[in-house]
Amino acid sequence: MKNGTKPMYQQISDDLKRQIATGELAVGAKLPTEMELTKVYQVSRITTKRAVEILAEDGLIIRRPGRGSFVLGEPQKHERKQTAMFGAVVAGIAAPFGQCLIETLSEEVWEREGSLLLLQSHGKPDLEADAILKLKQLDVDGLLIWPSAGEYLGAEILQLIVDRYPFVLIDRQVKGMETKSVGTNNVKMTKEALAYLFSQGHRDIGFVSMEPSFNSSVEERLEGFIESHADQGIAIQREAWLVDAKADLLHEQLADLLQRNPTLTALFVTEYELAVRVWESLQRLGYRVPTDISLICFDSPEELAGGVCFTHVKQDEVAIAKEAVALLKRAIEGDAKPERVLLDGELVLGDTVVAVRKQ
């Protein structure tokens, strides 16, 4: 079906229109879901989503929330009111945190009869600044920003604050600045993760975070780590903190950490990608997870290569995305009041934590 003169979403839309015209998709028939179409046409969900949007815009289907899309009897061109043009700058779409967030942002904007222009920064501050400038030049009504990791927010974001430009930060906040932001209640969820480790008999627990340290989410997770020990009256081993983990030196850093702290029975790791590297390094160092040392982190796909699922805090990306769009909608309508929305996650028990064996 591929035709180099047309983008794939248009080719898919044309093929579905043909099926409707010939009766292969009869009046009243339910259109295959976007996920089903991705398998049929071997494309991404974003591509099939755009193809279905074209059918809706052309009045060939009707969307019924929670039920699906259905073929209409007669093409009816619907005038779609564009209430707002939303811009989004995101760090990336990599699993486990990001893909669902971005899909929900798109769906939520669509449900509010708006449009979404999305650019990726790939975690690079210079690309993030360029993306913000580009979207402002396109005259979007407001911005959703999932900032790149780093100790400081970029100058372009700070300029948005000065200019009182409508925007919402996702998964970050600016301390002392008046902004709207939404993210996970990192302190509370870290305390829940640590409470589970304590319940399994762990008392000597290390803390591992990636350089650069710190962004606000990592700071909050360290705060929860400290508070959880204080609540239980358990002494913190600051010498067991690795807060400047580097990808190219992690193996050596972990070896040194464990040599200096031989009584450690568990490691709390601030993010999934780092937890994978820690897990791999531990294997190379001869440690068995979780028999010799337990691991717990934020976020994880259902399975790691080798069939291992981390015990982890699962962030509610759907709720975060919906709240972000709602906050931005209010900001665009003139509500400049700073708001910090913190949402609970869920502790998911996996394969990387076991109870401490009694000596």
C-alpha positions in Angstrom: 0.0 0.0 0.0 3.0 2.3 0.5 3.1 5.3 -1.8 6.1 7.6 -1.4 4.1 10.7 -2.5 1.9 10.6 0.6 2.6 10.3 4.3 1.6 7.0 5.9 -1.3 8.5 7.9 -2.8 9.8 4.7 -2.4 6.5 3.0 -4.1 4.7 5.9 -6.9 7.2 5.9 -7.4 6.8 2.2 -7.5 3.0 2.6 -10.1 3.2 5.3 -12.2 5.6 3.2 -12.1 3.1 0.4 -13.3 0.4 2.8 -16.2 2.6 3.9 -17.1 3.5 0.3 -17.1 -0.2 -0.8 -19.1 -1.4 2.2 -16.2 -3.4 3.7 -16.8 -1.2 6.7 -20.6 -0.9 6.8 -22.7 1.9 8.2 -22.8 1.5 11.9 -19.7 -0.8 12.0 -17.2 -0.2 14.7 -13.9 1.0 13.3 -10.8 -1.1 14.5 -9.1 0.5 17.4 -5.9 2.6 16.9 -3.9 -0.3 18.5 -5.5 -2.8 16.1 -4.7 -0.5 13.2 -1.0 -0.3 14.2 -0.8 -4.0 13.8 -2.6 -4.1 10.5 -0.6 -1.3 8.9 2.7 -1.9 10.9 3.0 1.7 11.9 3.1 3.7 15.2 0.0 4.6 17.2 0.6 8.3 16.5 0.3 7.5 12.7 -3.0 5.6 13.1 -4.3 8.2 15.5 -3.9 10.9 12.8 -5.5 8.7 10.2 -8.6 8.2 12.3 -8.7 12.0 13.1 -8.9 12.7 9.4 -11.9 10.3 9.1 -13.6 12.2 12.0 -12.8 15.6 10.4 -14.3 14.4 7.1 -17.5 13.3 8.9 -17.1 9.6 7.9 -17.0 8.3 11.5 -18.3 9.4 14.9 -16.3 9.0 18.1 -18.1 7.8 21.2 -15.9 8.1 24.4 -15.4 4.7 26.1 -17.1 2.8 23.2 -15.0 3.5 20.1 -15.5 5.0 16.6 -18.4 4.1 14.3 -19.0 4.5 10.6 -21.7 7.1 9.7 -24.3 6.7 7.0 -23.5 9.9 5.1 -20.3 11.9 5.1 -21.0 15.0 7.3 -18.3 17.6 7.5 -18.3 18.8 11.1 -17.0 22.2 11.9 -14.7 21.6 14.8 -14.2 24.5 17.1 -10.6 25.1 18.0 -10.7 26.5 21.5 -6.9 26.5 22.0 -3.6 25.6 20.4 -1.5 23.8 23.0 2.3 23.4 22.6 4.2 20.6 24.4 7.9 20.2 25.0 8.8 16.8 26.3 12.1 15.2 27.4 11.4 12.0 25.5 8.9 9.2 24.8 10.9 6.3 26.1 9.2 3.7 28.3 8.5 3.3 31.1 7.7 7.0 31.9 6.7 9.2 29.0 4.9 7.2 26.3 1.6 6.9 28.2 2.0 10.5 29.4 2.3 11.9 25.9 -0.5 9.8 24.5 -2.9 11.0 27.2 -1.8 14.6 26.7 -2.8 14.3 23.0 -6.1 12.6 23.8 -7.0 15.1 26.5 -6.3 18.0 24.3 -8.5 16.5 21.6 -11.3 15.9 24.0 -11.2 19.6 24.8 -11.4 20.4 21.1 -7.9 21.8 20.9 -4.8 21.0 18.9 -1.4 19.9 20.2 2.0 20.7 18.7 4.6 18.5 20.3 8.4 18.7 20.2 11.0 16.6 21.9 14.1 17.9 23.6 15.7 14.5 23.9 16.8 15.6 27.4 19.0 18.3 26.0 18.6 21.9 27.4 19.6 23.6 24.2 17.0 21.7 22.2 14.5 22.4 24.9 15.1 26.2 24.6 14.8 26.0 20.8 11.6 24.1 21.1 10.1 26.6 23.4 11.0 29.5 21.2 9.7 27.7 18.1 6.3 27.0 19.7 6.0 30.6 20.9 6.8 31.8 17.3 3.9 29.5 16.2 1.7 31.5 18.5 0.5 28.6 20.7 -1.9 29.7 23.4 0.1 27.9 26.2 2.8 25.4 26.8 3.1 22.0 28.6 6.7 21.4 29.5 8.3 18.2 30.8 11.8 19.7 31.4 15.1 17.9 30.7 16.9 16.7 33.7 19.4 19.1 35.3 20.2 21.1 38.3 18.6 24.2 36.9 15.7 25.1 34.7 16.7 26.7 31.4 16.6 30.5 30.8 13.7 30.1 28.4 11.5 28.6 31.1 12.5 31.3 33.6 11.6 33.9 30.9 8.1 32.4 30.6 7.7 33.2 34.3 8.8 36.7 33.9 6.6 37.2 30.8 3.6 35.6 32.6 3.2 33.3 29.6 0.7 30.5 30.3 2.6 27.2 30.9 2.6 24.2 33.1 5.6 22.2 34.3 5.3 18.4 34.4 7.3 16.4 36.9 9.3 19.4 38.0 8.7 22.6 40.0 10.6 25.9 40.5 11.0 26.6 44.2 10.2 30.2 45.1 8.7 30.9 41.7 5.0 31.3 40.9 4.1 28.6 38.4 1.6 25.9 37.8 3.0 22.4 38.0 1.9 18.8 38.3 3.8 15.7 39.3 4.0 12.7 41.6 4.0 13.1 45.4 7.6 11.9 45.4 8.1 12.3 49.2 5.0 10.3 50.1 5.6 7.5 47.5 9.3 7.2 48.5 8.2 6.8 52.1 5.8 4.0 51.0 8.6 2.3 49.2 11.0 2.6 52.2 8.2 1.4 54.5 7.9 -1.8 52.4 11.7 -2.3 52.7 11.6 -1.8 56.4 8.7 -4.3 56.7 10.9 -6.9 55.0 13.6 -6.4 57.6 15.9 -4.0 55.7 17.7 -1.5 57.8 21.0 -0.8 55.9 19.7 0.8 52.7 21.7 2.8 50.1 20.5 5.7 48.0 21.5 6.0 44.3 20.7 8.9 42.0 22.1 10.0 38.6 24.2 13.0 37.8 23.4 15.9 37.5 22.1 16.2 41.0 19.6 17.4 41.7 16.4 18.0 39.8 13.4 18.7 42.0 12.0 15.1 41.7 15.2 13.6 42.9 15.4 16.1 45.7 11.9 15.1 46.8 12.8 11.4 46.7 15.9 12.0 48.8 13.7 14.0 51.2 11.3 11.1 51.5 14.2 8.7 52.0 15.4 10.8 54.9 12.0 11.3 56.5 11.2 7.6 56.3 14.3 6.8 58.3 13.4 9.5 60.9 9.9 8.2 61.2 11.2 4.7 62.0 14.0 5.9 64.2 16.5 4.2 62.0 19.9 5.8 61.5 20.8 7.0 58.0 24.0 5.8 56.5 25.1 8.9 54.5 28.3 7.1 53.4 25.9 4.7 51.5 24.6 7.5 49.3 25.7 7.6 45.7 24.2 10.9 44.4 26.5 11.5 41.5 26.3 8.2 39.6 27.8 8.4 36.2 26.9 6.0 33.4 30.6 5.4 32.4 31.8 5.0 35.9 28.8 3.3 37.6 30.4 -0.1 37.8 33.5 1.2 39.7 31.3 3.5 41.8 29.0 0.7 42.9 32.0 -1.6 43.7 33.5 1.1 45.9 30.1 1.8 47.6 29.5 -1.8 48.5 33.1 -2.3 49.6 32.8 0.6 52.0 29.3 -0.5 53.2 29.4 -4.3 53.4 26.2 -4.5 55.5 23.9 -3.0 52.9 21.0 -5.3 52.1 19.0 -3.0 49.7 19.4 0.0 47.3 16.8 2.6 46.6 17.4 3.9 43.0 15.6 7.1 41.9 14.7 6.1 38.4 14.3 3.0 36.2 17.0 3.6 33.6 19.6 3.9 36.4 18.1 0.9 38.2 18.7 -1.2 35.1 22.4 -0.2 35.0 22.7 -0.8 38.7 21.1 -4.3 38.3 23.6 -5.1 35.5 26.6 -3.9 37.4 25.6 -5.9 40.5 25.5 -9.1 38.3 29.0 -8.3 37.0 30.2 -7.8 40.6 28.9 -11.2 41.6 25.8 -10.1 43.6 22.5 -11.8 43.1 19.4 -9.7 43.0 17.5 -10.0 45.3 19.1 -12.8 47.1 22.2 -10.8 48.1 20.9 -7.3 47.7 17.4 -6.0 47.0 16.5 -3.2 44.5 13.6 -0.8 44.5 13.0 2.2 42.1 10.6 4.6 40.5 8.9 3.3 37.3 9.4 0.0 35.5 8.0 -1.7 32.4 6.2 -5.0 33.1 9.3 -7.0 32.4 13.0 -6.4 32.2 15.1 -8.4 29.7 15.4 -11.8 31.3 11.9 -11.7 32.7 12.7 -9.6 35.8 10.2 -7.0 37.0 11.5 -4.4 39.5 9.6 -3.7 42.7 8.8 0.0 42.0 6.7 3.0 42.4 4.4 3.4 39.4 3.6 7.0 38.6 0.1 7.7 37.4 0.9 9.2 34.0 -2.7 9.3 32.9 -3.8 11.4 35.9 -0.7 13.6 35.6 -1.4 14.3 31.9 -5.1 15.1 32.5 -4.3 17.4 35.4 -1.6 19.2 33.3 -4.0 20.0 30.5 -6.7 21.2 33.0 -4.2 23.5 34.6 -3.0 24.9 31.3 -6.6 25.4 30.2 -7.2 27.5 33.3 -4.0 29.4 32.8 -4.9 30.3 29.2 -8.3 31.5 30.4 -6.5 34.0 32.7 -6.1 32.1 36.0 -2.5 33.1 36.9 -2.7 31.6 40.4 0.3 29.3 41.1 -0.7 25.7 41.7 1.3 22.7 42.7 -0.6 19.4 42.2 0.9 16.3 43.6 -0.6 12.9 42.8 -0.2 9.5 44.4 1.4 6.6 42.6 1.2 2.9 43.3 3.8 0.6 44.9 4.1 -2.4 42.6 5.7 -5.6 44.0 8.1 -7.2 41.6 11.0 -9.6 41.7 13.8 -7.5 43.1 13.0 -7.3 46.9 13.1 -10.2 49.4 12.9 -10.3 53.2 16.2 -10.1 55.0 17.3 -13.5 56.2 17.6 -13.8 59.9 21.2 -14.6 61.1 
